Amino acid sequence: MIIVNTPDLKNREYEEIEMVAGSIVLSKHIGKDIMAGFKTIVGGEIESYTEMLIDARAQAVERMKNCAEKLEADAIVNVRFATSAIMEAAAEVVAYGTAIKFK
């Protein structure tokens, strides 16, 4: 499946099906939170949270792709990401875009 963040696919005729999305809420365990708290004292990247968000984005994209496959889409265009804090140490990542079918 083609997944792009551009608003369309040039030189391809297609019809839009509908918006598709995938989301996930992830958190780190208390041990990781304590270590992250120490890191805020000295500054720098909090690698455990970076890894968590990378994993969350990948899973959100996979869920969005599964949604598009159920619609028999060939591609997803105009893909975007949104994030939000659900509660302390938990983040939601949403991937969304427009499912399309080639003519």
C-alpha positions as CSV (number, residue, x, y, z in Angstrom):
1,M,0.0,0.0,0.0
2,I,1.2,3.5,-0.9
3,I,1.2,5.9,2.1
4,V,2.2,9.5,1.4
5,N,1.9,12.9,3.1
6,T,1.4,14.7,-0.1
7,P,-2.2,15.9,-0.9
8,D,-2.4,13.7,-4.0
9,L,-0.5,11.3,-6.3
10,K,0.6,12.9,-9.5
11,N,-0.1,11.2,-12.8
12,R,-2.5,8.8,-11.1
13,E,-6.3,8.8,-11.5
14,Y,-8.2,7.8,-8.4
15,E,-11.3,8.3,-6.4
16,E,-11.4,9.2,-2.7
17,I,-13.0,6.7,-0.5
18,E,-13.0,8.3,2.9
19,M,-10.8,9.4,5.8
20,V,-9.1,6.6,7.7
21,A,-7.3,6.8,11.0
22,G,-5.4,4.7,13.5
23,S,-4.6,5.6,17.1
24,I,-2.8,4.3,20.1
25,V,-2.2,5.4,23.7
26,L,1.0,4.3,25.2
27,S,2.8,4.9,28.5
28,K,6.0,3.9,30.1
29,H,6.3,2.1,33.4
30,I,7.1,3.9,36.6
31,G,10.8,2.9,36.5
32,K,11.2,4.6,33.2
33,D,9.3,7.7,34.5
34,I,11.7,8.0,37.4
35,M,14.7,7.8,35.1
36,A,13.1,10.4,32.8
37,G,12.6,12.6,35.8
38,F,16.3,12.5,36.6
39,K,17.1,13.3,33.0
40,T,15.1,16.5,33.2
41,I,17.4,17.8,35.9
42,V,20.5,17.6,33.7
43,G,18.8,18.1,30.3
44,G,19.1,16.2,27.0
45,E,17.0,13.7,25.1
46,I,14.8,11.3,27.1
47,E,15.5,8.3,24.9
48,S,12.9,6.0,26.5
49,Y,10.1,8.5,25.5
50,T,11.6,9.0,22.0
51,E,11.4,5.2,21.5
52,M,7.9,5.1,22.9
53,L,6.7,7.7,20.4
54,I,8.5,6.0,17.5
55,D,6.7,2.8,18.4
56,A,3.4,4.6,18.8
57,R,3.6,6.2,15.4
58,A,4.4,2.9,13.7
59,Q,1.5,1.2,15.4
60,A,-0.9,4.1,14.6
61,V,0.2,3.9,10.9
62,E,-0.4,0.2,10.9
63,R,-3.9,0.6,12.3
64,M,-4.6,3.3,9.7
65,K,-3.4,1.0,7.0
66,N,-5.6,-1.9,8.3
67,C,-8.6,0.4,8.2
68,A,-7.8,1.4,4.5
69,E,-7.3,-2.3,3.6
70,K,-10.8,-3.1,4.9
71,L,-12.1,-0.5,2.4
72,E,-10.1,-2.1,-0.4
73,A,-8.1,1.1,-0.8
74,D,-4.9,1.2,-2.9
75,A,-3.2,4.1,-1.1
76,I,-3.6,6.7,1.6
77,V,-2.8,10.3,0.8
78,N,-2.4,13.5,2.8
79,V,-1.3,11.5,5.9
80,R,-0.9,13.5,9.1
81,F,-0.1,12.8,12.7
82,A,-1.5,14.3,15.9
83,T,-0.4,13.7,19.4
84,S,-1.9,14.5,22.8
85,A,-1.2,13.8,26.5
86,I,-4.0,11.7,27.8
87,M,-2.7,11.6,31.4
88,E,0.7,12.0,33.1
89,A,3.2,9.7,31.2
90,A,0.7,8.6,28.6
91,A,0.5,9.9,25.1
92,E,-1.9,9.3,22.2
93,V,-0.7,9.2,18.7
94,V,-3.2,9.4,15.8
95,A,-2.3,8.9,12.1
96,Y,-5.0,9.9,9.6
97,G,-5.3,10.4,5.9
98,T,-7.6,9.9,2.9
99,A,-8.0,6.4,1.5
100,I,-8.1,6.2,-2.3
101,K,-8.8,3.7,-5.0
102,F,-7.0,3.8,-8.3
103,K,-9.2,3.9,-11.4
